[in-house]
Amino acid sequence: YFPILVIMNNQSHESAAIVCLGLALLPNGVASDSLLRRCDKAVELHHKNSCPIINTGGDPAGIGVTEARTMTRYMTEEKGVEAVNVIEEREAKSTVDNAVYALRILKKINEEKCGVKYGGVTKLYLVTSQYHMARSSYIFKAVLNHDNCDIEVVEEASYDLGGEIDTAMRNERRMVEYDLDAASNLPLPIMGRRSGHNIPLPNKDVLAPALTRINKMLKEFEVR
């Protein structure tokens, strides 16, 4: 069952949806603190903007429960969000998957419920951790552009504390550096090859600022 995504944002008068990105679960299937902070941010936006939430995340580690299901349980059982306002995407194993499958959900709503393009949604609030936002943002925009979709992506980052974030940011930096190298040296660089998506990689003018953002965060984190 899909809720109808034509709830109007009271401030902007645009139809909007929240996409909350999953994160690897702990070995016992419990959400990490970082994932709970993402969920909290999505719930905050849901209450503020009266729009539904798409939780996206499969079970890449084979734990036996999807990230999306764990996120939904937390939002509905702990935070009081009505289940009708949450959609689960349970297949994604990467950020490219998150973007492709979230867009697929909007198309399905179009087919089954609304009769308008992408369920009438013109704005996506993208929720993920601050360290993950630079890469997630350019991936989502690239997927939307590849589908000739002009939905606006609005970054809404959650914030993490603790030493493990330094490692996470360094991992993100390596992945952006990999993309930047591919964009600089390959004739037709793509993303999502393993899942068969083959999304054109953004150009250097997009990737270089993303790398700068991550380097700035690392520097600020080291100063703390």
C-alpha positions in Angstrom: 0.0 0.0 0.0 1.3 3.4 -0.9 0.1 6.7 0.7 -0.8 9.4 -1.8 2.1 11.8 -2.0 0.2 14.9 -3.0 0.2 16.4 0.5 1.0 20.0 0.1 3.8 21.7 2.0 2.1 24.5 3.9 5.0 26.9 3.4 6.0 26.3 -0.2 2.7 25.0 -1.7 4.7 22.2 -3.3 4.1 18.5 -3.1 7.0 16.9 -1.3 8.4 13.6 0.1 11.2 12.7 2.4 13.7 10.1 1.4 15.6 8.7 4.5 18.7 6.7 3.6 19.5 3.5 5.4 22.7 2.5 7.0 24.3 -0.9 7.9 22.6 -2.5 10.9 24.5 -3.8 13.9 25.1 -7.6 13.9 21.9 -8.2 16.0 19.8 -6.2 13.6 19.6 -3.1 15.7 20.0 0.4 14.3 23.2 2.3 15.0 23.1 5.7 16.6 23.9 7.2 13.2 20.9 5.6 11.6 18.6 6.6 14.5 19.7 10.2 14.0 18.8 10.0 10.3 15.4 8.7 11.4 14.9 11.5 13.9 15.7 14.0 11.2 13.1 12.4 8.9 10.5 12.4 11.6 11.2 16.1 12.3 10.7 17.0 8.7 7.6 14.9 8.5 6.0 16.8 11.3 7.2 20.1 10.0 6.2 19.7 6.3 3.3 17.2 6.5 4.8 14.9 3.9 5.4 11.2 3.8 8.7 9.3 4.3 10.3 6.8 2.0 12.7 4.6 4.1 15.2 3.0 1.7 17.6 0.2 2.6 17.8 -3.5 2.0 19.7 -6.2 3.9 23.1 -6.3 2.2 24.7 -8.0 5.2 22.2 -10.8 5.3 21.2 -10.1 8.9 17.6 -11.1 8.3 15.9 -7.8 8.5 16.1 -4.8 6.2 17.3 -1.4 7.1 14.0 0.1 5.9 12.0 -2.2 8.2 14.1 -1.3 11.2 13.8 2.4 10.4 10.0 2.1 10.0 9.6 0.3 13.3 11.5 3.0 15.1 9.6 5.8 13.5 6.2 4.2 14.1 6.7 2.5 17.5 9.1 4.9 19.1 8.3 8.2 17.5 4.6 8.0 16.8 4.6 8.4 13.0 1.5 6.8 11.6 2.4 3.8 9.4 0.3 5.1 6.5 2.8 7.9 6.2 5.8 5.6 5.7 6.8 3.7 2.6 9.6 1.0 2.7 12.0 0.3 -0.1 13.7 -2.9 0.9 16.1 -3.8 -1.9 18.8 -1.1 -2.0 22.3 -2.1 -1.3 24.0 1.1 -2.3 23.4 4.9 -2.5 22.8 4.6 -6.2 20.2 1.9 -5.5 18.6 4.2 -2.9 18.1 6.9 -5.6 16.9 4.6 -8.4 14.5 2.6 -6.2 13.1 5.7 -4.5 12.3 7.2 -7.9 10.8 3.9 -8.9 8.4 4.1 -5.9 7.3 7.5 -7.0 6.6 6.2 -10.5 4.6 3.3 -9.1 2.5 5.7 -7.1 1.9 7.6 -10.3 0.6 4.4 -12.0 -1.5 3.2 -9.1 -2.8 6.2 -7.3 -2.3 9.7 -8.6 -2.4 9.7 -12.3 0.3 12.5 -12.3 4.0 12.3 -12.9 6.0 10.9 -10.0 3.0 11.0 -7.7 2.8 14.8 -8.0 6.1 15.2 -6.1 8.2 18.2 -7.0 10.5 18.2 -4.0 12.5 15.5 -2.2 14.0 16.1 1.2 17.1 14.0 1.2 18.0 12.8 4.7 21.3 11.2 5.5 24.3 11.8 7.8 26.3 15.0 7.3 29.4 13.0 6.2 27.4 11.1 3.6 25.4 14.1 2.1 27.9 15.4 -0.4 28.1 12.1 -2.3 24.4 11.2 -1.8 23.3 14.6 -3.2 25.2 14.3 -6.4 24.1 10.7 -6.8 20.4 11.5 -6.4 20.6 14.5 -8.7 22.4 12.4 -11.3 19.7 9.7 -11.2 16.9 12.2 -11.4 18.7 13.9 -14.3 19.2 10.6 -16.1 15.4 10.0 -15.8 14.7 13.5 -17.2 13.1 14.3 -13.8 13.1 17.9 -12.5 12.3 17.1 -8.9 14.2 19.4 -6.6 16.6 17.8 -4.1 16.8 19.5 -0.7 19.6 18.4 1.6 18.6 17.7 5.2 21.6 16.3 7.1 21.6 14.6 10.4 24.6 15.1 12.7 26.8 12.5 14.4 29.2 12.7 17.2 32.1 10.4 18.1 35.3 9.0 16.7 33.7 6.6 14.2 32.6 9.6 12.2 36.2 10.4 11.3 36.5 6.9 9.7 33.2 7.3 7.9 34.2 10.7 6.4 37.5 9.2 5.2 35.6 6.4 3.5 33.4 8.9 1.9 36.4 10.8 0.7 37.9 7.8 -0.9 34.7 7.1 -2.8 34.4 10.6 -4.1 38.0 10.6 -5.1 37.3 7.3 -7.0 34.4 9.0 -8.8 36.5 12.1 -9.6 39.3 10.0 -11.0 36.8 8.1 -13.2 35.2 11.3 -14.4 38.7 12.6 -15.2 40.0 9.6 -17.0 37.2 7.4 -18.4 35.4 8.3 -21.6 31.9 7.3 -20.4 32.1 6.9 -16.6 29.0 5.4 -14.9 27.6 4.6 -11.5 25.6 1.6 -10.3 27.2 -0.9 -12.7 26.9 -3.8 -10.2 23.2 -3.4 -10.0 22.8 -2.8 -13.7 21.8 0.9 -13.4 24.6 2.5 -15.5 23.9 6.1 -14.4 26.2 8.6 -16.0 28.6 10.0 -13.5 28.5 13.7 -12.8 31.4 15.7 -14.3 34.4 17.2 -12.5 32.6 20.5 -11.9 30.2 18.6 -9.6 32.6 16.1 -8.0 35.4 18.5 -7.2 33.2 20.7 -4.9 31.8 17.5 -3.2 35.4 16.5 -2.4 36.1 20.0 -1.1 33.1 19.7 1.2 34.3 16.4 2.7 37.8 17.7 3.1 36.5 20.8 4.9 34.4 18.6 7.3 37.5 16.4 8.0 39.5 19.5 8.8 36.9 20.9 11.1 36.5 17.5 12.9 40.2 17.3 13.5 40.2 20.7 15.1 37.6 19.8 17.7 
